[in-house]
Amino acid sequence: MASNGNRFNVGGVLLDRPFKIRRLGHFGFNAVRMNESRDFYGDLLGFKHSDILDFGKMPWAPKRDDLGDTRGYFMRYGTDHHAFVLFNKKVLDHRPDRKFASEVTINQITWQCGSLKEIMDAHTYFQDQGVPIQRVGRDMPGSNWHVYVYDPDGHTIELYYGIEQIGWNQLSKPTEMYYRGFRERPSLPQVSEITEVAEALDKGIDVFAGNRTRETLSETYDVEGVLLPRPFKITKIGPVGLFVADVARAEAFYTGHLGFVKSEETTYRGARCVFLRASAEHHSVGLFPRELRRALGLSEHTTCMSFGVEVGSYTQLRNAVSFLKSRGVKFVDSIPPELYPGIDYSAFALDPDGHCVQLYYYMEQVGWDGAVRPAAQRRAANGTWPETLEPLSDTYVDQVFQGPLG
């Protein structure tokens, strides 16, 4: 880890930390109502499970008849092996290497960095800064190189590089290739993914023996020229909204230790709320005081204010809301626009455990000067959603979804 005074060489650029978070990579919940939650995130929202890991078979797992489905689901919307994970809370609460605070139902908040070296340098940096570290190594399934830490409220934060990509044949890596997992800090450099596959072939491993996702619903919806099982397609995840005990303390952690930048803050019912970004989107994280949970009519069993999912267009957003309502999904209208600045039209659905999922199609993009759009110049989204909208200067200018929609 090369440093220059108080700055670090990150790929030839001097930064305040030896890593740079690029985007939200994956997110997850520890759920109680596993069957219903699996149907909600899979059948209704369209996340596909890439792999399944039965935590009930782990030696530390409780052995009771009331646990329900003890399997963990690694789910995706694109080519990343997983963008969302769904695990059984009754089981995961017993995991010895992961300690979840009583109100933390978020399994992990995972951020992608640019290189394997950044991840290992982040591990050293967190050690030097006294940030509590869970573990470092490489996960299987998923193949992502990682370091896990805790934020001040007990949320699990993962920084990672190099998650497995699932291609046109929909196959994940076979379990026989999991020997390349690491439970400790790896030495650098490591061999490339291409070399790993070649080595597996030399060992006689059937690299096509992994899990293949199979869609359970019929493709009956014309989504802008492609037949899909739902009238919308998730194209990105985030932002994440967190209820925290101390907004200033959480802000100091996310900006000071992780490098997020404050886009803006607002005061709602006397409570200070802060919006932070990792890249050019208006915010990647929203920090809200816990006392707002009751005022907003949200569940007090979780510190998750909301988990955002972006769909491909405004038309898809309107259709997604209609589709989910027709299938009995409950929506809440108690979250005001002041608590999601930079997003115009948005809807908030509740999953079977009461977690709030934010659906939207547009987020304001921040330019080279770091200035967000003045509030007076933002589109005011009232209760009426027209069939079409006039474009904004940054409509459809964020990263386009890579690959076919289905």
N, C-alpha and C positions, 0 to 999 in steps of 0.2 A: 504494500500500500504506500505509494509515493505521495508525499505531502510537500507543499511549498508554503512554509509558514503555517497559517491556519487554514490553508486550502489544499485540495487534493486533485491529483491528475486523474481525470476520468476520460479515458480515450483521447487524451491530448488537450482537454479543456479543464481549466482550473475551477473547481466547484467547492462549495462550503462543506460538502460531504463526499465520501468516496463512492457514491452511487447516485443515480437519478431515477426516481419513479416515473414511469412513462404512462401507465394506465392501470385501471382496475382489471385484474386478470380473472379472478373468481371470488365467489362469495358463497356462504352457505348458512343453513339453519340446523340446529338440533331440535327436532320436532317430537311432539308427543303423539299426535294423530298421524301416524306414519302412512297408513294406507290412503287416507284422504289427501294428505299432503303430496304423496307421490302422484296421485291422479291430478291434483291441481297443477303442479309444476310440469308434469309430463303431458297428460292428455289435453289439458286446457291451455297452458302457456306454450307448450311445444318443446320444452327441453327434452333431449334424448339422452338416455343413460348409456354412457360409454363403457362403464365397468361397474361391477357390484362387488363389495367387500363385506363379508359377514362378520361384523364385530362381535356378535354373540358367541363366536367360536374362540375368541381370544381368551387366554387364561385369566385375565383380570376381569372379564365381563361377568355380571351377575347371572345367576342361573335360576330364573323364576318363570312362572307360566304367564305372568301378566305383562310381559315386555312388549308383546306385539312383534312386528317385523324388525328383527335385529340387524338387518342388512343396511349398509351405507351405499347411497347411490351417487355416482360421479356423473354429472349431466352436462350437456353442451347444447349450444345453439348454432355453432359454426364448426370450424376445424380444430380449435383448441380442445384437447382431451376433455377438459371440464371447465365450465364457467360457473357452475352452481353445484353444490353438494348438499345432500339431504341425509342426515344421520339421526339415529334414534336417541333422543335426549336421556331416556331412562338408562340406556347403556353407556353413552358417552360421558355421563356424569361420573362414572367410575374409572375412566381412563387415567392411569397414574401419571402419564407425562403431559397431560393437559388439564389444567384446573380452571373450571368455569365458575365465575361468580354466580350467585344465586339468581340474578336477573339477566344474565347473559345467555341468550338463546342463539346468538350468532356463533356459528361454528368457527368461521374464519373470515377475515377481510384480507384479500391477497392482492399484492401489487407487483406488476411486472417491471423489472429493471432491464438494462440493455446488454448485460454480459454476465458470464459466470464469475469473472473476476470481481465485478461490482458486488455480487452476493457475498463472496468470501471477504471482501474488504468491509462490507457492511457488518458482517459478524464481528470482525476485529473492532470496528468503530463502536458498535453497541457495547462490547465488552469494556472498552475504554471509557464510554460515557455512563456506564453503570445501568444500562437499560436491561431489565430482566429478560433473559433469553430462555426460550423453551428448548429448542434443538436446532441443529444444523445438519445438512446432508442432502439426500435426494429421495423424493417420494416415489413410491410405486403403489398403485397405478398412477400414471400421469407423467412420470419421468422428469418432473420439474426439480431443479436444484434450488435449495431454499435456505432461509434462516427465519425462524419463528421467534417473535417477541410478544410481550404484552404491552398494551397501552395503559394509561393510568386507571381506567375503569375496568380492567380485566379482559378487554377484547383481545382475541388472538389476531396478531398482525403478521402476515407472511410476506416476505420479499422473495421473488423467485426469478429464475431465468430458464428458458428452454423447455417449455411444456410440450409434450407429445402432440403431434398433429395427426388428425384422422382425415383420410382422403376420400377419393371417389368411391372406394369399395366399402366404406363405413366400418372398417375393422380397426380395433384397438390392438395394442401389442399383446402377444400371448403372455400368460403368467410365467412361462419358462424363461422369459427375458428379464424377469424381475431381479435376477441375480446382480444386476447393475444398480440396484438401490444402495444408498449409503445411509447409515445411522450415525455417522460421525462426519466431521469436517473432511472433505476430500482434498487431496493434494492437487495442485495445478501444474501443468495443464492436464486436462482430461481428453480422451479420444473423442472424435466427432460422433454424431448420431449415425452417420453413414457407416463408419467403422464398426459401431456396435451391431448394426444389422448384418454386416458381412461376417462378423465374429459369430453371431447367432446361427447363420447359415452354415458356417464351418463346423459348428457344434451339432449340426443335424436338427436344429430347432425348426419347426414349422412356423414361419413368421406370419402365416395366414390363418393361424388357429385362434386368434383373438376374438373378442366379442363383437358381433355385428348388431347394430340397432335395427329393430324392425318397427315400422310405424303401425299403430293399432287402429287408426282412424282412416277412413276413405278420403281420397283427395277430391273434394267436391267444390272447393272455392277457387275462383279465378282471382289470384292475387297479382294484379298488374301483369297478366300474361302468362303466369305459371299456376298450374293446379296444385293446391296445397290442402292439407287436412283442416286448416284454420284460415280465417280471412285476414291473417296478419302474419308477420314474421319478426321475431326478435332479432335485432341487428347489433345490439350493444347492451352491456349491463352497466349499472351505476347511474346516478350517484347513490351513495349510502348516507342515510340520515341516522345519527346516533343521539340518544338521550344520555347525557353525561352528568356526573355529580357536580363538576366544576368546569364551566365552559372555558375559563381562562387557563386552567391547568391543562385541559385537553388540547386547546389551541397551541399552547407552548410545546406540547409533545409533538403534535403533527407538523407544526412549522419548524420547530427547533431541531428535533431528532430525525424527522422523515423528509423535511424539505418542501412541504406543501406551502402554497402562497395564498394569502387571504385575498379573495375577490371582493367581498363586501360583508357587512354585518347589518343586522336589523334588530329592532326592538319590538317584541310582540307581547302585549299584556304585561309590560314592564320587564320582560325577560330578554336578555341579550342572546342573539343567535348568530352564528358565524359560519361563513361559507368559504371553503378552501378548495383550491384546484391543484392538480398535478401536471396538467398540460394546458391545452388551449381551450378546453371546455370551461364554462363559467364556474362550475364547482364539481368536485369529485366526492367531497364529504361535506355534510352539514352537521353542525354541532348545536344541540338544543338542550336546555336545562331539563332535568327529569320532571320537574314540577309541571311541565307543559303536557305531560301524558294525559292526565285526567282532563285538563282543559280542552284538549283536542279530541277527547272521546276515544283514545287509543288504549290498547291493552297495557296494563301495568305489570304484566308478567315478563316483559322484555325490554331491553335497552335499545331495540331497533325501532327508530322512528319510521323509516321507510327503506325499501330496497328498490332501486330504479331499474326499469327495463325499457329500452328504446325500441320502437318499432319503425319500420322502413319508411312510412309516410303518414301524412295527416289523415288520408283516407283509411289507411290501415288502423290508425288509432281509433277512429270513430267505429270502424267495424269490430275492432277488438273489444271495445266496451259493450257493444250490442251483443256480441257472441258470448262474452262471459256472463253478462246479465241473464241471457236466455238460458244459461246453464246453472243458474241459482247462485252465482257468486255475489257476495255482498260488497257494495261500494260505500265509501264514506265521503261526505262532502264538508267535513268539519275542518279541513286543512286549507287555510287561506293562501292566496298567491304570495303574500309576504314571506312565506316559509319555503317557497321554491323559486326564488328570483332567477331570471335567465331562462326560464321555461314558460311557455305560454299555455297551450292547451294540455291538460294533464288530468288523469283520473287515478283514484286510489282504491285499490281492491284489497280485501282481506283474505288471507289464506286460511285453511282450516284451523290453525292454531292461533289465529288472530294477528299474525304479522301483516304489516301494511306493505303492499307492492304498488309502486308508482309507475304508471304507464304514461309514456309521452313520445313525441316524435321529433322534437326540436329542442336544442339547447344552444344558447348564445355562445359564440366563439370570441375569445379574447385575442386581440392583435398584438403586434410587436411592442407596442408601448405599454402593455399590461393594463390598460384601462378598460373597465367594463362599460357597457352601454348605460347611460343615465336612465334612471327609473322612469322619468317622464317620457323617454323616447321608446319605451318597450310597448309591445302590443298588449293591450288590456283584454284578457280573455274572460268574458262574462259567462253567465250561465247558459247562453245560447251558443251552440256550436254550428256555424254555417257549413254548407256543403263544401265550399271552396274558400281559400284564403288568398290574400295578396302576399307576395313573397317579401321577406325581410332581406337585408343585405347579406345575411349569413345563413339563409335557409338552404339546406342540403349541401353545405360546404364542409361539414365534418367528414371524418373517414367513412368512405362507402363500405358497405358489407362486402367481404371478399368471397368470391365464388357464387355458385347458383343458390337460389333461395331454398331449394329443396332437392 
